Amino acid sequence: MEKLFGVFECRRDFTNYADVCFREFGDRVSYWITINEPNVFSLGGYDQGNGPPHHCSPPFCNNKSKRGNSTTEPYLALHHILLAHSSAVRLYRTKYKEKQNGFVGISVYSFGFFPNTTTEKDILAAQRARDFFVGWVMEPLLHGDYPTSMKKIAGTRIPTFTDRESKLVKGLIHYTNLNITDNSLVLESNLRDFSADMAVLMQTGVERLELFYKLEILTASLMFFSSLCAIYNWLNFDGSDLFANAEYPIEPWGLIEELNHFKLNYGNPPMFIYENGQRTASNASLQDVSRVKYLQGYIGATLHSLRNGSNLKGYIAWSFIDLFELLDGYESSFGLYYVDRNDPELKRYPKLSAKWYSWFLKGRSFAVEAIELEKDPSHISIDHFFD
């Protein structure tokens, strides 16, 4: 459809596609996401060219593509996505909701934004970053228009909602913590893409690694559903190695802060935390203590937020087994189970984290150090992974 219409201008066709999905699978599917991470899709696909359809323009390209316009297309793409989303939601509400009683939403990629210093410039920069990443999607869905800061900076490069469109999108509602530093001098340039418009410098406490949490908002009628998952930064703001096997730092307080922000600023929607897990190298030991400590810390943060009034409804660890990751393929691992890809039958082996998570779900109390992963004679082909 992108090739036929360009920059996601395929609202009618997308609605027809959604109609087929609702009709054929609605008796079994209760929760729907129209578009996965539209903000990341728009940036990766139409600004830096990291993802399909690989549109970008120099000097903003992260690939050799010369197709597209990084200064305007990210804004245009997300604008059409919001309109396509609203069309699909209206279809479900009018044609399927009464019979299927499901929920239709859109996922929003979100981070924890914290100023690097207590200076007014850095505090404003953190808010500006939040406006550009989260408010870009959330504000139209809540209020029918983009954040004021975005409209002021991007000017005519960001589309305008008509009164009718504003009414249509309104009400249709996955972190190392990012330290935000003001970089407003970049606004003096006449040639800017989305990242330059945001005018901030982002960094974490871990060298050459940026981590985010994705917050997915599933919306239907007056019900708001969100979900949170941990993934790494594929937007590559600081030139960090996206394919490194570095493990995520364990900083659960950042999750608490971000959940509190959504509670105070976005109406405390019902939230599901999912895809929350630790990254390790694919050839790392089955004794994955860091993953156990990571899960223990963030599940604890989830419980803390729940007791503090966040409307959390569930938690899912990422991931059940090792799998092909979006950006680094089989080089990294998130699974509770190791998959031997040298075995024709792709045999699975439980890691220490699988045992810990099983005990946790059964309500058993224990210290991480008390868990032992016993060797099995059948594991001889991967015996070295126990070391």
Contacts in CASP RR format, 6 or more apart in sequence:
PFRMAT RR
TARGET T0000
AUTHOR 0000-0000-0000
METHOD contacts of the structure
MODEL  1
MEKLFGVFECRRDFTNYADVCFREFGDRVSYWITINEPNVFSLGGYDQGN
GPPHHCSPPFCNNKSKRGNSTTEPYLALHHILLAHSSAVRLYRTKYKEKQ
NGFVGISVYSFGFFPNTTTEKDILAAQRARDFFVGWVMEPLLHGDYPTSM
KKIAGTRIPTFTDRESKLVKGLIHYTNLNITDNSLVLESNLRDFSADMAV
LMQTGVERLELFYKLEILTASLMFFSSLCAIYNWLNFDGSDLFANAEYPI
EPWGLIEELNHFKLNYGNPPMFIYENGQRTASNASLQDVSRVKYLQGYIG
ATLHSLRNGSNLKGYIAWSFIDLFELLDGYESSFGLYYVDRNDPELKRYP
KLSAKWYSWFLKGRSFAVEAIELEKDPSHISIDHFFD
1 8 0 8 1.000
1 10 0 8 1.000
1 13 0 8 1.000
1 14 0 8 1.000
2 8 0 8 1.000
2 10 0 8 1.000
2 52 0 8 1.000
2 53 0 8 1.000
3 53 0 8 1.000
4 10 0 8 1.000
5 13 0 8 1.000
7 46 0 8 1.000
7 55 0 8 1.000
7 73 0 8 1.000
7 76 0 8 1.000
7 77 0 8 1.000
7 80 0 8 1.000
8 76 0 8 1.000
8 77 0 8 1.000
8 80 0 8 1.000
8 81 0 8 1.000
8 84 0 8 1.000
9 80 0 8 1.000
10 80 0 8 1.000
10 84 0 8 1.000
11 80 0 8 1.000
11 83 0 8 1.000
11 84 0 8 1.000
11 87 0 8 1.000
12 87 0 8 1.000
14 84 0 8 1.000
14 87 0 8 1.000
14 88 0 8 1.000
15 84 0 8 1.000
15 87 0 8 1.000
15 88 0 8 1.000
15 91 0 8 1.000
18 34 0 8 1.000
18 88 0 8 1.000
18 91 0 8 1.000
18 92 0 8 1.000
19 91 0 8 1.000
19 95 0 8 1.000
21 29 0 8 1.000
21 32 0 8 1.000
22 32 0 8 1.000
22 91 0 8 1.000
22 92 0 8 1.000
22 95 0 8 1.000
22 96 0 8 1.000
22 100 0 8 1.000
23 96 0 8 1.000
26 96 0 8 1.000
26 100 0 8 1.000
26 102 0 8 1.000
27 100 0 8 1.000
30 100 0 8 1.000
30 101 0 8 1.000
30 102 0 8 1.000
30 103 0 8 1.000
31 102 0 8 1.000
31 103 0 8 1.000
31 218 0 8 1.000
31 225 0 8 1.000
32 92 0 8 1.000
32 102 0 8 1.000
32 103 0 8 1.000
32 104 0 8 1.000
32 105 0 8 1.000
32 218 0 8 1.000
33 105 0 8 1.000
33 106 0 8 1.000
33 107 0 8 1.000
33 216 0 8 1.000
33 218 0 8 1.000
34 84 0 8 1.000
34 85 0 8 1.000
34 88 0 8 1.000
34 89 0 8 1.000
34 104 0 8 1.000
34 105 0 8 1.000
34 106 0 8 1.000
35 41 0 8 1.000
35 81 0 8 1.000
35 84 0 8 1.000
35 85 0 8 1.000
35 106 0 8 1.000
35 107 0 8 1.000
36 107 0 8 1.000
36 216 0 8 1.000
37 107 0 8 1.000
37 108 0 8 1.000
37 109 0 8 1.000
37 214 0 8 1.000
37 216 0 8 1.000
38 77 0 8 1.000
38 78 0 8 1.000
38 81 0 8 1.000
38 82 0 8 1.000
38 85 0 8 1.000
38 106 0 8 1.000
38 107 0 8 1.000
38 108 0 8 1.000
38 137 0 8 1.000
39 78 0 8 1.000
39 108 0 8 1.000
39 109 0 8 1.000
39 133 0 8 1.000
39 134 0 8 1.000
39 136 0 8 1.000
39 137 0 8 1.000
40 109 0 8 1.000
40 234 0 8 1.000
40 235 0 8 1.000
41 77 0 8 1.000
41 81 0 8 1.000
42 73 0 8 1.000
42 74 0 8 1.000
42 75 0 8 1.000
42 77 0 8 1.000
42 78 0 8 1.000
42 81 0 8 1.000
42 194 0 8 1.000
43 74 0 8 1.000
43 194 0 8 1.000
43 195 0 8 1.000
43 235 0 8 1.000
44 50 0 8 1.000
44 51 0 8 1.000
44 234 0 8 1.000
44 235 0 8 1.000
45 51 0 8 1.000
45 52 0 8 1.000
45 53 0 8 1.000
45 54 0 8 1.000
45 55 0 8 1.000
45 56 0 8 1.000
45 74 0 8 1.000
45 77 0 8 1.000
46 53 0 8 1.000
46 55 0 8 1.000
46 56 0 8 1.000
46 68 0 8 1.000
46 70 0 8 1.000
46 73 0 8 1.000
46 74 0 8 1.000
46 76 0 8 1.000
46 77 0 8 1.000
47 55 0 8 1.000
47 56 0 8 1.000
47 60 0 8 1.000
47 70 0 8 1.000
47 73 0 8 1.000
47 74 0 8 1.000
47 193 0 8 1.000
47 194 0 8 1.000
47 195 0 8 1.000
48 56 0 8 1.000
48 60 0 8 1.000
48 61 0 8 1.000
48 62 0 8 1.000
48 70 0 8 1.000
48 193 0 8 1.000
48 195 0 8 1.000
48 235 0 8 1.000
48 236 0 8 1.000
49 55 0 8 1.000
49 56 0 8 1.000
49 61 0 8 1.000
49 62 0 8 1.000
49 63 0 8 1.000
49 65 0 8 1.000
50 62 0 8 1.000
50 63 0 8 1.000
50 234 0 8 1.000
50 235 0 8 1.000
50 236 0 8 1.000
54 63 0 8 1.000
54 65 0 8 1.000
54 67 0 8 1.000
55 65 0 8 1.000
55 67 0 8 1.000
55 68 0 8 1.000
55 69 0 8 1.000
55 70 0 8 1.000
55 73 0 8 1.000
56 62 0 8 1.000
56 63 0 8 1.000
56 65 0 8 1.000
56 67 0 8 1.000
56 68 0 8 1.000
56 70 0 8 1.000
57 66 0 8 1.000
57 68 0 8 1.000
57 69 0 8 1.000
57 70 0 8 1.000
57 71 0 8 1.000
58 66 0 8 1.000
59 191 0 8 1.000
60 70 0 8 1.000
60 71 0 8 1.000
60 193 0 8 1.000
60 195 0 8 1.000
61 70 0 8 1.000
62 236 0 8 1.000
70 193 0 8 1.000
70 194 0 8 1.000
71 157 0 8 1.000
71 191 0 8 1.000
71 192 0 8 1.000
71 193 0 8 1.000
72 157 0 8 1.000
74 193 0 8 1.000
74 194 0 8 1.000
75 154 0 8 1.000
75 157 0 8 1.000
75 158 0 8 1.000
75 159 0 8 1.000
75 194 0 8 1.000
76 159 0 8 1.000
78 136 0 8 1.000
78 137 0 8 1.000
79 158 0 8 1.000
79 159 0 8 1.000
79 161 0 8 1.000
81 106 0 8 1.000
82 106 0 8 1.000
82 137 0 8 1.000
82 140 0 8 1.000
82 141 0 8 1.000
82 169 0 8 1.000
83 165 0 8 1.000
83 168 0 8 1.000
83 169 0 8 1.000
85 105 0 8 1.000
85 106 0 8 1.000
85 169 0 8 1.000
85 172 0 8 1.000
86 168 0 8 1.000
86 169 0 8 1.000
86 172 0 8 1.000
87 168 0 8 1.000
88 104 0 8 1.000
89 104 0 8 1.000
89 105 0 8 1.000
89 172 0 8 1.000
89 219 0 8 1.000
89 220 0 8 1.000
90 168 0 8 1.000
92 102 0 8 1.000
92 104 0 8 1.000
92 220 0 8 1.000
93 104 0 8 1.000
93 220 0 8 1.000
93 221 0 8 1.000
96 102 0 8 1.000
97 220 0 8 1.000
97 221 0 8 1.000
102 220 0 8 1.000
103 218 0 8 1.000
103 219 0 8 1.000
103 220 0 8 1.000
103 221 0 8 1.000
103 223 0 8 1.000
103 225 0 8 1.000
104 218 0 8 1.000
104 219 0 8 1.000
104 220 0 8 1.000
105 172 0 8 1.000
105 173 0 8 1.000
105 217 0 8 1.000
105 218 0 8 1.000
105 219 0 8 1.000
105 220 0 8 1.000
105 225 0 8 1.000
106 137 0 8 1.000
106 141 0 8 1.000
106 172 0 8 1.000
106 217 0 8 1.000
106 218 0 8 1.000
106 219 0 8 1.000
107 214 0 8 1.000
107 216 0 8 1.000
107 217 0 8 1.000
107 218 0 8 1.000
107 227 0 8 1.000
108 134 0 8 1.000
108 137 0 8 1.000
108 138 0 8 1.000
108 214 0 8 1.000
108 215 0 8 1.000
108 216 0 8 1.000
108 217 0 8 1.000
108 226 0 8 1.000
109 133 0 8 1.000
109 174 0 8 1.000
109 212 0 8 1.000
109 214 0 8 1.000
109 215 0 8 1.000
109 216 0 8 1.000
110 133 0 8 1.000
110 134 0 8 1.000
110 212 0 8 1.000
110 213 0 8 1.000
110 214 0 8 1.000
110 215 0 8 1.000
110 228 0 8 1.000
110 258 0 8 1.000
111 129 0 8 1.000
111 133 0 8 1.000
111 134 0 8 1.000
111 175 0 8 1.000
111 178 0 8 1.000
111 212 0 8 1.000
111 213 0 8 1.000
111 258 0 8 1.000
112 175 0 8 1.000
112 177 0 8 1.000
112 178 0 8 1.000
112 212 0 8 1.000
112 213 0 8 1.000
112 254 0 8 1.000
112 257 0 8 1.000
112 258 0 8 1.000
112 261 0 8 1.000
113 126 0 8 1.000
113 127 0 8 1.000
113 129 0 8 1.000
113 130 0 8 1.000
113 133 0 8 1.000
113 178 0 8 1.000
113 180 0 8 1.000
114 126 0 8 1.000
114 177 0 8 1.000
114 178 0 8 1.000
114 179 0 8 1.000
114 180 0 8 1.000
114 254 0 8 1.000
114 257 0 8 1.000
115 122 0 8 1.000
115 123 0 8 1.000
115 125 0 8 1.000
115 126 0 8 1.000
115 179 0 8 1.000
115 180 0 8 1.000
115 181 0 8 1.000
116 122 0 8 1.000
116 179 0 8 1.000
116 180 0 8 1.000
116 181 0 8 1.000
116 201 0 8 1.000
116 203 0 8 1.000
117 181 0 8 1.000
119 182 0 8 1.000
121 182 0 8 1.000
121 184 0 8 1.000
122 180 0 8 1.000
122 181 0 8 1.000
122 182 0 8 1.000
124 182 0 8 1.000
125 180 0 8 1.000
125 181 0 8 1.000
125 182 0 8 1.000
125 183 0 8 1.000
125 184 0 8 1.000
125 199 0 8 1.000
125 200 0 8 1.000
126 180 0 8 1.000
126 200 0 8 1.000
127 149 0 8 1.000
128 149 0 8 1.000
128 198 0 8 1.000
128 199 0 8 1.000
128 200 0 8 1.000
129 178 0 8 1.000
129 180 0 8 1.000
129 198 0 8 1.000
129 200 0 8 1.000
129 202 0 8 1.000
131 139 0 8 1.000
131 147 0 8 1.000
131 149 0 8 1.000
131 150 0 8 1.000
132 147 0 8 1.000
132 149 0 8 1.000
132 150 0 8 1.000
132 194 0 8 1.000
132 197 0 8 1.000
132 198 0 8 1.000
133 198 0 8 1.000
134 215 0 8 1.000
135 146 0 8 1.000
135 147 0 8 1.000
135 150 0 8 1.000
136 146 0 8 1.000
136 147 0 8 1.000
136 150 0 8 1.000
137 217 0 8 1.000
138 173 0 8 1.000
138 217 0 8 1.000
138 266 0 8 1.000
139 145 0 8 1.000
139 146 0 8 1.000
139 147 0 8 1.000
140 146 0 8 1.000
140 161 0 8 1.000
140 166 0 8 1.000
140 169 0 8 1.000
140 170 0 8 1.000
141 169 0 8 1.000
141 170 0 8 1.000
141 171 0 8 1.000
141 172 0 8 1.000
141 173 0 8 1.000
141 217 0 8 1.000
141 219 0 8 1.000
142 170 0 8 1.000
142 171 0 8 1.000
142 173 0 8 1.000
142 266 0 8 1.000
143 170 0 8 1.000
144 161 0 8 1.000
144 166 0 8 1.000
144 167 0 8 1.000
144 169 0 8 1.000
144 170 0 8 1.000
144 171 0 8 1.000
145 151 0 8 1.000
145 161 0 8 1.000
145 166 0 8 1.000
146 158 0 8 1.000
146 161 0 8 1.000
150 158 0 8 1.000
150 197 0 8 1.000
151 158 0 8 1.000
153 187 0 8 1.000
153 197 0 8 1.000
153 199 0 8 1.000
154 197 0 8 1.000
161 169 0 8 1.000
171 219 0 8 1.000
172 219 0 8 1.000
173 217 0 8 1.000
173 219 0 8 1.000
173 224 0 8 1.000
173 266 0 8 1.000
173 269 0 8 1.000
174 213 0 8 1.000
174 214 0 8 1.000
174 215 0 8 1.000
174 216 0 8 1.000
174 227 0 8 1.000
174 228 0 8 1.000
174 229 0 8 1.000
174 230 0 8 1.000
174 231 0 8 1.000
174 274 0 8 1.000
174 275 0 8 1.000
174 276 0 8 1.000
174 318 0 8 1.000
175 211 0 8 1.000
175 212 0 8 1.000
175 213 0 8 1.000
175 230 0 8 1.000
175 251 0 8 1.000
175 254 0 8 1.000
175 255 0 8 1.000
175 258 0 8 1.000
176 204 0 8 1.000
176 205 0 8 1.000
176 206 0 8 1.000
176 209 0 8 1.000
176 210 0 8 1.000
176 211 0 8 1.000
176 212 0 8 1.000
176 248 0 8 1.000
176 249 0 8 1.000
176 251 0 8 1.000
177 204 0 8 1.000
177 251 0 8 1.000
177 253 0 8 1.000
177 254 0 8 1.000
177 257 0 8 1.000
178 202 0 8 1.000
178 203 0 8 1.000
178 204 0 8 1.000
178 210 0 8 1.000
178 212 0 8 1.000
179 202 0 8 1.000
179 203 0 8 1.000
179 204 0 8 1.000
179 205 0 8 1.000
180 200 0 8 1.000
180 201 0 8 1.000
180 202 0 8 1.000
181 200 0 8 1.000
181 201 0 8 1.000
181 202 0 8 1.000
181 203 0 8 1.000
182 199 0 8 1.000
182 200 0 8 1.000
182 201 0 8 1.000
183 199 0 8 1.000
183 200 0 8 1.000
183 201 0 8 1.000
184 199 0 8 1.000
185 199 0 8 1.000
186 192 0 8 1.000
186 196 0 8 1.000
186 199 0 8 1.000
187 196 0 8 1.000
187 197 0 8 1.000
187 199 0 8 1.000
189 196 0 8 1.000
195 235 0 8 1.000
195 237 0 8 1.000
201 237 0 8 1.000
201 238 0 8 1.000
202 210 0 8 1.000
202 237 0 8 1.000
202 238 0 8 1.000
203 210 0 8 1.000
203 238 0 8 1.000
204 210 0 8 1.000
204 211 0 8 1.000
204 249 0 8 1.000
205 249 0 8 1.000
206 246 0 8 1.000
206 249 0 8 1.000
208 238 0 8 1.000
208 239 0 8 1.000
208 240 0 8 1.000
208 241 0 8 1.000
208 244 0 8 1.000
208 246 0 8 1.000
209 232 0 8 1.000
209 233 0 8 1.000
209 240 0 8 1.000
209 244 0 8 1.000
209 246 0 8 1.000
209 248 0 8 1.000
210 232 0 8 1.000
210 233 0 8 1.000
210 237 0 8 1.000
210 238 0 8 1.000
210 240 0 8 1.000
211 230 0 8 1.000
211 231 0 8 1.000
211 232 0 8 1.000
211 233 0 8 1.000
211 248 0 8 1.000
211 249 0 8 1.000
212 230 0 8 1.000
212 231 0 8 1.000
212 232 0 8 1.000
212 233 0 8 1.000
213 228 0 8 1.000
213 229 0 8 1.000
213 230 0 8 1.000
213 255 0 8 1.000
213 258 0 8 1.000
214 227 0 8 1.000
214 228 0 8 1.000
214 229 0 8 1.000
214 230 0 8 1.000
214 231 0 8 1.000
214 275 0 8 1.000
215 226 0 8 1.000
215 227 0 8 1.000
215 228 0 8 1.000
215 258 0 8 1.000
215 262 0 8 1.000
215 271 0 8 1.000
216 226 0 8 1.000
216 227 0 8 1.000
216 228 0 8 1.000
216 229 0 8 1.000
217 224 0 8 1.000
217 225 0 8 1.000
217 226 0 8 1.000
217 269 0 8 1.000
218 224 0 8 1.000
218 225 0 8 1.000
218 226 0 8 1.000
218 227 0 8 1.000
219 225 0 8 1.000
223 270 0 8 1.000
224 266 0 8 1.000
224 267 0 8 1.000
224 269 0 8 1.000
224 270 0 8 1.000
225 269 0 8 1.000
225 270 0 8 1.000
225 271 0 8 1.000
225 272 0 8 1.000
225 313 0 8 1.000
226 262 0 8 1.000
226 269 0 8 1.000
226 270 0 8 1.000
226 271 0 8 1.000
226 272 0 8 1.000
227 271 0 8 1.000
227 272 0 8 1.000
227 273 0 8 1.000
227 274 0 8 1.000
227 275 0 8 1.000
228 255 0 8 1.000
228 258 0 8 1.000
228 259 0 8 1.000
228 271 0 8 1.000
228 272 0 8 1.000
228 273 0 8 1.000
228 274 0 8 1.000
228 276 0 8 1.000
229 273 0 8 1.000
229 274 0 8 1.000
229 275 0 8 1.000
229 276 0 8 1.000
229 318 0 8 1.000
230 248 0 8 1.000
230 275 0 8 1.000
230 276 0 8 1.000
230 277 0 8 1.000
230 298 0 8 1.000
230 318 0 8 1.000
231 275 0 8 1.000
232 242 0 8 1.000
232 248 0 8 1.000
232 279 0 8 1.000
232 327 0 8 1.000
233 240 0 8 1.000
233 242 0 8 1.000
234 242 0 8 1.000
234 326 0 8 1.000
234 327 0 8 1.000
236 242 0 8 1.000
242 327 0 8 1.000
242 328 0 8 1.000
243 327 0 8 1.000
243 328 0 8 1.000
243 331 0 8 1.000
245 279 0 8 1.000
245 280 0 8 1.000
245 281 0 8 1.000
245 282 0 8 1.000
245 284 0 8 1.000
245 328 0 8 1.000
245 331 0 8 1.000
245 332 0 8 1.000
246 279 0 8 1.000
247 278 0 8 1.000
247 279 0 8 1.000
247 280 0 8 1.000
247 290 0 8 1.000
248 277 0 8 1.000
248 278 0 8 1.000
248 279 0 8 1.000
248 294 0 8 1.000
250 290 0 8 1.000
250 293 0 8 1.000
250 294 0 8 1.000
250 297 0 8 1.000
250 298 0 8 1.000
252 297 0 8 1.000
252 298 0 8 1.000
252 300 0 8 1.000
252 301 0 8 1.000
252 304 0 8 1.000
253 301 0 8 1.000
254 301 0 8 1.000
255 298 0 8 1.000
255 301 0 8 1.000
255 302 0 8 1.000
255 305 0 8 1.000
256 301 0 8 1.000
256 304 0 8 1.000
256 305 0 8 1.000
256 308 0 8 1.000
259 271 0 8 1.000
259 305 0 8 1.000
259 310 0 8 1.000
259 312 0 8 1.000
260 305 0 8 1.000
260 308 0 8 1.000
260 310 0 8 1.000
262 268 0 8 1.000
262 269 0 8 1.000
262 271 0 8 1.000
262 310 0 8 1.000
263 309 0 8 1.000
263 310 0 8 1.000
263 311 0 8 1.000
268 309 0 8 1.000
268 310 0 8 1.000
268 311 0 8 1.000
269 311 0 8 1.000
270 311 0 8 1.000
270 312 0 8 1.000
270 313 0 8 1.000
271 310 0 8 1.000
271 311 0 8 1.000
271 312 0 8 1.000
271 313 0 8 1.000
271 314 0 8 1.000
272 312 0 8 1.000
272 313 0 8 1.000
272 314 0 8 1.000
272 315 0 8 1.000
272 316 0 8 1.000
273 298 0 8 1.000
273 302 0 8 1.000
273 312 0 8 1.000
273 314 0 8 1.000
273 315 0 8 1.000
273 316 0 8 1.000
274 314 0 8 1.000
274 315 0 8 1.000
274 316 0 8 1.000
274 318 0 8 1.000
275 316 0 8 1.000
275 318 0 8 1.000
275 319 0 8 1.000
276 295 0 8 1.000
276 298 0 8 1.000
276 315 0 8 1.000
276 316 0 8 1.000
276 317 0 8 1.000
276 318 0 8 1.000
277 291 0 8 1.000
277 294 0 8 1.000
277 295 0 8 1.000
277 298 0 8 1.000
277 317 0 8 1.000
277 318 0 8 1.000
277 319 0 8 1.000
277 334 0 8 1.000
278 288 0 8 1.000
278 290 0 8 1.000
278 291 0 8 1.000
278 294 0 8 1.000
278 295 0 8 1.000
278 334 0 8 1.000
278 353 0 8 1.000
279 332 0 8 1.000
279 333 0 8 1.000
279 334 0 8 1.000
280 288 0 8 1.000
280 290 0 8 1.000
280 291 0 8 1.000
280 332 0 8 1.000
280 333 0 8 1.000
280 334 0 8 1.000
281 331 0 8 1.000
281 332 0 8 1.000
281 333 0 8 1.000
282 322 0 8 1.000
282 330 0 8 1.000
282 331 0 8 1.000
282 332 0 8 1.000
282 333 0 8 1.000
283 385 0 8 1.000
284 333 0 8 1.000
284 385 0 8 1.000
285 385 0 8 1.000
285 386 0 8 1.000
285 387 0 8 1.000
286 338 0 8 1.000
286 349 0 8 1.000
286 350 0 8 1.000
286 351 0 8 1.000
286 352 0 8 1.000
286 373 0 8 1.000
286 382 0 8 1.000
286 385 0 8 1.000
286 386 0 8 1.000
287 351 0 8 1.000
287 352 0 8 1.000
287 373 0 8 1.000
287 386 0 8 1.000
287 387 0 8 1.000
288 351 0 8 1.000
288 352 0 8 1.000
288 353 0 8 1.000
289 352 0 8 1.000
289 368 0 8 1.000
291 335 0 8 1.000
291 336 0 8 1.000
291 351 0 8 1.000
291 352 0 8 1.000
291 353 0 8 1.000
292 352 0 8 1.000
292 353 0 8 1.000
292 356 0 8 1.000
292 368 0 8 1.000
292 371 0 8 1.000
293 368 0 8 1.000
295 317 0 8 1.000
295 353 0 8 1.000
295 356 0 8 1.000
295 357 0 8 1.000
295 360 0 8 1.000
296 356 0 8 1.000
296 360 0 8 1.000
296 368 0 8 1.000
299 315 0 8 1.000
299 360 0 8 1.000
302 312 0 8 1.000
302 314 0 8 1.000
302 315 0 8 1.000
305 312 0 8 1.000
306 312 0 8 1.000
317 336 0 8 1.000
317 357 0 8 1.000
318 334 0 8 1.000
318 335 0 8 1.000
319 334 0 8 1.000
319 335 0 8 1.000
319 336 0 8 1.000
320 335 0 8 1.000
320 336 0 8 1.000
320 337 0 8 1.000
321 335 0 8 1.000
321 336 0 8 1.000
321 337 0 8 1.000
321 338 0 8 1.000
321 339 0 8 1.000
321 348 0 8 1.000
322 330 0 8 1.000
322 333 0 8 1.000
322 334 0 8 1.000
322 335 0 8 1.000
322 337 0 8 1.000
322 338 0 8 1.000
322 339 0 8 1.000
323 334 0 8 1.000
323 335 0 8 1.000
323 339 0 8 1.000
324 330 0 8 1.000
325 331 0 8 1.000
325 332 0 8 1.000
325 334 0 8 1.000
330 341 0 8 1.000
335 351 0 8 1.000
335 353 0 8 1.000
336 350 0 8 1.000
336 351 0 8 1.000
336 353 0 8 1.000
336 354 0 8 1.000
336 357 0 8 1.000
337 348 0 8 1.000
337 349 0 8 1.000
337 350 0 8 1.000
337 351 0 8 1.000
337 354 0 8 1.000
338 348 0 8 1.000
338 349 0 8 1.000
338 350 0 8 1.000
338 351 0 8 1.000
338 382 0 8 1.000
338 385 0 8 1.000
339 346 0 8 1.000
339 347 0 8 1.000
339 348 0 8 1.000
340 346 0 8 1.000
340 347 0 8 1.000
340 348 0 8 1.000
340 349 0 8 1.000
340 381 0 8 1.000
340 382 0 8 1.000
342 381 0 8 1.000
343 381 0 8 1.000
349 379 0 8 1.000
349 382 0 8 1.000
349 385 0 8 1.000
350 373 0 8 1.000
351 373 0 8 1.000
352 371 0 8 1.000
352 373 0 8 1.000
355 371 0 8 1.000
355 373 0 8 1.000
356 368 0 8 1.000
356 371 0 8 1.000
359 366 0 8 1.000
359 371 0 8 1.000
373 386 0 8 1.000
375 383 0 8 1.000
375 386 0 8 1.000
379 386 0 8 1.000
END
